[in-house]
Amino acid sequence: MRFLPLLTALLVALALYAVILERDALTAFANGAAPEAEEQAAPPPVGSADGPVSVVVMSSRAAPVQSGIVLSGRTEAARKVQIRAETTGLVISEPIAKGTRIASGDTLCELAPGTREASLAEAQARLREAETQLRTSQQLAERGFSAETDTITKQAALQSAQARVEQAQTELDRLTITAPFDGLLETNTAELGELMQPGGACATLISLDPIVLVGFVPEQDIEKLTVGSPAGARLVTGQVLSGQVTFLSRSADEITRTFRVEVQVPNPDRSIRDGVTAEILIGLEGETGHLLPQSALTLNDDGILGVRTAEDGRARFMPVTLIRDDARGVWVGGLPEKADVIVVGQDFVRDGRPIIPTYREASQ
């Protein structure tokens, strides 16, 4: 009699289980639908851990890259010299105003001769006397009335007289201070009546044609440059210049470890001034590269810079080297002649990951 209540409780529990936990299966059984024996395996969805990833790919071809080095620099006069006196004397010439265009050989300062003309006349008279004495001695020696040593002495006296004449003439020539080259006066010439001493400044003369652009290149870039390389510059005044490299220093600055670079630029109208700040661009030898969006660059697990390319429906990482920036993107090297570069989605794939590429036109 006790077995019947236990059986009844078990049946009630099974009924409650079927109603509560197997409600869907019970409803399907009641409607006559048979449950599937086994669910069919579905392929991994797009974007899942194992499925293909949708990416945007750009087909790029290598093209010549115009690269260069940009330096900060300034303009310098090709020649700049302070012309000084070599002797003593009062200035007897009128001063010439600064800014005056001067031709080579023009007189800048003239000094009073003092007694120098008299010294020259005396030296010339001594020379004539020495010449006469030498001729007389030679004639006597030919007749046997004079010793050979006497003739040698007269020859030495003649040479000494000639030297004194040359010295006196040179001293007179130093009284006229002339321009050594064509240029512009940067200062007024010495004032009338000023006493000049040896080393005293007569004037400062500069030559602005050609003008020289001077910059300093870092030591890691100096080997990229060669004499004759094309160069250009933009001055703070807005002037745009072009020329070529004429000098590369062989010795680095001890403090900055940079090398002096000079670029010569024609300046026939002297419109470019000395000491103007300039941004100098020196062209390098051409190379080929790919122009890509800067966002296409990525890093692999080892921290190497590169891009991901699409090859046979899978992603591949390729290291690149930066050549230079461009307004349209960045030029890189290290890729083959033609490359399908992933430009959207490259950070969500790894090497060998299946991809679904969508192609777009290249930016170049």
VENQUIMO-V491908 format. One record per residue. N is the residue number from 1. RES is the residue in one small letter. SS is DSSP state (a for helix, b for strand, c for the rest). Layout:
BEGIN
n=(N/N)
res=(RES/RES)
ss=(SS/SS)
END
This chain:
BEGIN
n=(1/2/3/4/5/6/7/8/9/10/11/12/13/14/15/16/17/18/19/20/21/22/23/24/25/26/27/28/29/30/31/32/33/34/35/36/37/38/39/40/41/42/43/44/45/46/47/48/49/50/51/52/53/54/55/56/57/58/59/60/61/62/63/64/65/66/67/68/69/70/71/72/73/74/75/76/77/78/79/80/81/82/83/84/85/86/87/88/89/90/91/92/93/94/95/96/97/98/99/100/101/102/103/104/105/106/107/108/109/110/111/112/113/114/115/116/117/118/119/120/121/122/123/124/125/126/127/128/129/130/131/132/133/134/135/136/137/138/139/140/141/142/143/144/145/146/147/148/149/150/151/152/153/154/155/156/157/158/159/160/161/162/163/164/165/166/167/168/169/170/171/172/173/174/175/176/177/178/179/180/181/182/183/184/185/186/187/188/189/190/191/192/193/194/195/196/197/198/199/200/201/202/203/204/205/206/207/208/209/210/211/212/213/214/215/216/217/218/219/220/221/222/223/224/225/226/227/228/229/230/231/232/233/234/235/236/237/238/239/240/241/242/243/244/245/246/247/248/249/250/251/252/253/254/255/256/257/258/259/260/261/262/263/264/265/266/267/268/269/270/271/272/273/274/275/276/277/278/279/280/281/282/283/284/285/286/287/288/289/290/291/292/293/294/295/296/297/298/299/300/301/302/303/304/305/306/307/308/309/310/311/312/313/314/315/316/317/318/319/320/321/322/323/324/325/326/327/328/329/330/331/332/333/334/335/336/337/338/339/340/341/342/343/344/345/346/347/348/349/350/351/352/353/354/355/356/357/358/359/360/361/362/363/364)
res=(m/r/f/l/p/l/l/t/a/l/l/v/a/l/a/l/y/a/v/i/l/e/r/d/a/l/t/a/f/a/n/g/a/a/p/e/a/e/e/q/a/a/p/p/p/v/g/s/a/d/g/p/v/s/v/v/v/m/s/s/r/a/a/p/v/q/s/g/i/v/l/s/g/r/t/e/a/a/r/k/v/q/i/r/a/e/t/t/g/l/v/i/s/e/p/i/a/k/g/t/r/i/a/s/g/d/t/l/c/e/l/a/p/g/t/r/e/a/s/l/a/e/a/q/a/r/l/r/e/a/e/t/q/l/r/t/s/q/q/l/a/e/r/g/f/s/a/e/t/d/t/i/t/k/q/a/a/l/q/s/a/q/a/r/v/e/q/a/q/t/e/l/d/r/l/t/i/t/a/p/f/d/g/l/l/e/t/n/t/a/e/l/g/e/l/m/q/p/g/g/a/c/a/t/l/i/s/l/d/p/i/v/l/v/g/f/v/p/e/q/d/i/e/k/l/t/v/g/s/p/a/g/a/r/l/v/t/g/q/v/l/s/g/q/v/t/f/l/s/r/s/a/d/e/i/t/r/t/f/r/v/e/v/q/v/p/n/p/d/r/s/i/r/d/g/v/t/a/e/i/l/i/g/l/e/g/e/t/g/h/l/l/p/q/s/a/l/t/l/n/d/d/g/i/l/g/v/r/t/a/e/d/g/r/a/r/f/m/p/v/t/l/i/r/d/d/a/r/g/v/w/v/g/g/l/p/e/k/a/d/v/i/v/v/g/q/d/f/v/r/d/g/r/p/i/i/p/t/y/r/e/a/s/q)
ss=(c/a/a/a/a/a/a/a/a/a/a/a/a/a/a/a/a/a/a/a/c/c/a/a/a/a/a/a/a/a/c/c/c/c/c/c/c/c/c/c/c/c/c/c/c/c/c/c/c/c/c/c/b/b/b/b/b/b/b/b/b/c/b/b/b/c/c/b/b/b/b/b/b/b/b/b/b/b/b/b/b/b/b/b/c/c/c/c/b/b/b/c/c/c/c/c/c/c/c/c/b/b/c/c/c/c/b/b/b/b/b/c/c/c/c/a/a/a/a/a/a/a/a/a/a/a/a/a/a/a/a/a/a/a/a/a/a/a/a/a/a/a/a/c/c/c/c/a/a/a/a/a/a/a/a/a/a/a/a/a/a/a/a/a/a/a/a/a/a/a/a/a/a/c/c/b/b/b/c/c/c/c/b/b/b/c/c/c/c/c/c/c/c/c/b/b/c/c/c/c/b/b/b/b/b/b/b/b/b/b/b/b/b/b/b/b/b/b/c/c/c/a/a/a/c/c/c/c/c/b/b/b/b/b/b/c/c/c/c/b/b/b/b/b/b/b/b/b/c/c/c/c/c/c/c/c/c/b/b/b/b/b/b/b/b/c/c/c/c/c/c/c/c/c/c/c/b/b/b/b/b/b/b/c/c/c/b/b/b/b/b/b/c/a/a/a/c/b/b/c/c/c/c/c/b/b/b/b/b/b/b/c/c/b/b/b/b/b/b/c/b/b/b/b/b/b/c/c/b/b/b/b/b/c/c/c/c/b/b/b/b/b/b/b/c/a/a/a/c/c/c/c/c/b/b/b/b/b/b/b/c/c/c/c)
END
